[in-house]
């Protein structure tokens, strides 16, 4: 998923509580309905951070990947504010 698609889905979650609940309950079906390619056999888990709870995701350990490849794997997400 590219950064723009991620932002679009995130914005939709904030604007539409029903969409957010569908994404949490049925992430693959909901993402596919939004045009996101989710390969068969891939399990997607969606969690919501709160002001008192933060989910830290550790991606699979890479094997000799470049910084650019690592950015693609991690989504290239850059924090713009402190998370803790």
C-alpha positions as YAML, in Angstrom:
chain: A
units: angstrom
residues:
- id: 1
  name: UNK
  ca: [0.00, 0.00, 0.00]
- id: 2
  name: UNK
  ca: [1.45, 3.34, -0.94]
- id: 3
  name: UNK
  ca: [1.54, 6.34, 1.38]
- id: 4
  name: UNK
  ca: [-1.34, 8.17, -0.32]
- id: 5
  name: UNK
  ca: [-3.65, 5.13, -0.08]
- id: 6
  name: UNK
  ca: [-2.69, 4.74, 3.58]
- id: 7
  name: UNK
  ca: [-3.54, 8.40, 4.24]
- id: 8
  name: UNK
  ca: [-6.85, 8.08, 2.41]
- id: 9
  name: UNK
  ca: [-7.90, 5.02, 4.42]
- id: 10
  name: UNK
  ca: [-6.76, 6.62, 7.68]
- id: 11
  name: UNK
  ca: [-8.72, 9.80, 6.93]
- id: 12
  name: UNK
  ca: [-11.79, 7.71, 6.10]
- id: 13
  name: UNK
  ca: [-11.46, 5.89, 9.45]
- id: 14
  name: UNK
  ca: [-11.47, 9.21, 11.31]
- id: 15
  name: UNK
  ca: [-14.46, 10.52, 9.34]
- id: 16
  name: UNK
  ca: [-16.55, 7.34, 9.30]
- id: 17
  name: UNK
  ca: [-16.75, 5.23, 12.50]
- id: 18
  name: UNK
  ca: [-18.65, 2.48, 10.68]
- id: 19
  name: UNK
  ca: [-15.86, 2.17, 8.10]
- id: 20
  name: UNK
  ca: [-13.28, 2.03, 10.89]
- id: 21
  name: UNK
  ca: [-15.17, -0.80, 12.61]
- id: 22
  name: UNK
  ca: [-15.44, -2.72, 9.30]
- id: 23
  name: UNK
  ca: [-11.70, -2.28, 8.77]
- id: 24
  name: UNK
  ca: [-10.98, -3.62, 12.26]
- id: 25
  name: UNK
  ca: [-13.45, -6.51, 11.95]
- id: 26
  name: UNK
  ca: [-12.76, -7.53, 8.33]
- id: 27
  name: UNK
  ca: [-9.53, -5.88, 7.23]
- id: 28
  name: UNK
  ca: [-8.84, -7.88, 4.06]
- id: 29
  name: UNK
  ca: [-12.38, -7.51, 2.72]
- id: 30
  name: UNK
  ca: [-12.49, -3.80, 3.58]
- id: 31
  name: UNK
  ca: [-9.06, -3.03, 2.11]
- id: 32
  name: UNK
  ca: [-9.90, -4.89, -1.09]
- id: 33
  name: UNK
  ca: [-13.16, -2.91, -1.35]
- id: 34
  name: UNK
  ca: [-10.99, 0.23, -1.22]
- id: 35
  name: UNK
  ca: [-8.90, -1.02, -4.13]
- id: 36
  name: UNK
  ca: [-5.94, -2.26, -2.07]
- id: 37
  name: UNK
  ca: [-4.34, -5.45, -3.37]
- id: 38
  name: UNK
  ca: [-4.13, -8.00, -0.56]
- id: 39
  name: UNK
  ca: [-2.68, -11.28, -1.83]
- id: 40
  name: UNK
  ca: [-4.54, -14.48, -1.00]
- id: 41
  name: UNK
  ca: [-3.19, -16.11, 2.14]
- id: 42
  name: UNK
  ca: [-2.13, -12.82, 3.75]
- id: 43
  name: UNK
  ca: [-3.61, -12.13, 7.16]
- id: 44
  name: UNK
  ca: [-4.11, -8.46, 8.08]
- id: 45
  name: UNK
  ca: [-4.61, -7.26, 11.63]
- id: 46
  name: UNK
  ca: [-5.87, -3.73, 12.29]
- id: 47
  name: UNK
  ca: [-5.53, -2.20, 15.74]
- id: 48
  name: UNK
  ca: [-6.34, 1.28, 16.96]
- id: 49
  name: UNK
  ca: [-3.86, 3.20, 19.06]
- id: 50
  name: UNK
  ca: [-5.25, 5.33, 21.85]
- id: 51
  name: UNK
  ca: [-3.81, 8.10, 23.97]
- id: 52
  name: UNK
  ca: [-2.75, 5.47, 26.51]
- id: 53
  name: UNK
  ca: [-1.90, 2.51, 24.26]
- id: 54
  name: UNK
  ca: [0.50, 2.29, 21.33]
- id: 55
  name: UNK
  ca: [1.15, -0.72, 19.11]
- id: 56
  name: UNK
  ca: [4.77, -1.09, 18.03]
- id: 57
  name: UNK
  ca: [5.11, -3.33, 14.97]
- id: 58
  name: UNK
  ca: [8.33, -5.22, 14.34]
- id: 59
  name: UNK
  ca: [8.57, -6.24, 10.66]
- id: 60
  name: UNK
  ca: [10.22, -9.48, 9.57]
- id: 61
  name: UNK
  ca: [14.00, -9.40, 9.81]
- id: 62
  name: UNK
  ca: [15.43, -8.38, 6.44]
- id: 63
  name: UNK
  ca: [18.19, -10.19, 4.68]
- id: 64
  name: UNK
  ca: [20.68, -7.68, 3.31]
- id: 65
  name: UNK
  ca: [18.14, -5.10, 2.14]
- id: 66
  name: UNK
  ca: [19.03, -1.55, 1.16]
- id: 67
  name: UNK
  ca: [17.68, 1.43, 3.10]
- id: 68
  name: UNK
  ca: [15.30, 2.12, 0.20]
- id: 69
  name: UNK
  ca: [13.96, -1.45, 0.30]
- id: 70
  name: UNK
  ca: [13.56, -1.19, 4.06]
- id: 71
  name: UNK
  ca: [11.51, 1.99, 3.60]
- id: 72
  name: UNK
  ca: [9.21, 0.17, 1.17]
- id: 73
  name: UNK
  ca: [8.78, -2.76, 3.55]
- id: 74
  name: UNK
  ca: [8.02, -0.52, 6.52]
- id: 75
  name: UNK
  ca: [5.77, 1.71, 4.43]
- id: 76
  name: UNK
  ca: [8.24, 4.56, 4.67]
- id: 77
  name: UNK
  ca: [6.23, 5.97, 7.53]
- id: 78
  name: UNK
  ca: [7.88, 8.89, 9.27]
- id: 79
  name: UNK
  ca: [6.67, 10.11, 12.64]
- id: 80
  name: UNK
  ca: [6.05, 13.84, 12.72]
- id: 81
  name: UNK
  ca: [5.52, 14.01, 16.47]
- id: 82
  name: UNK
  ca: [6.48, 12.12, 19.59]
- id: 83
  name: UNK
  ca: [4.53, 8.90, 20.08]
- id: 84
  name: UNK
  ca: [5.20, 8.59, 23.77]
...
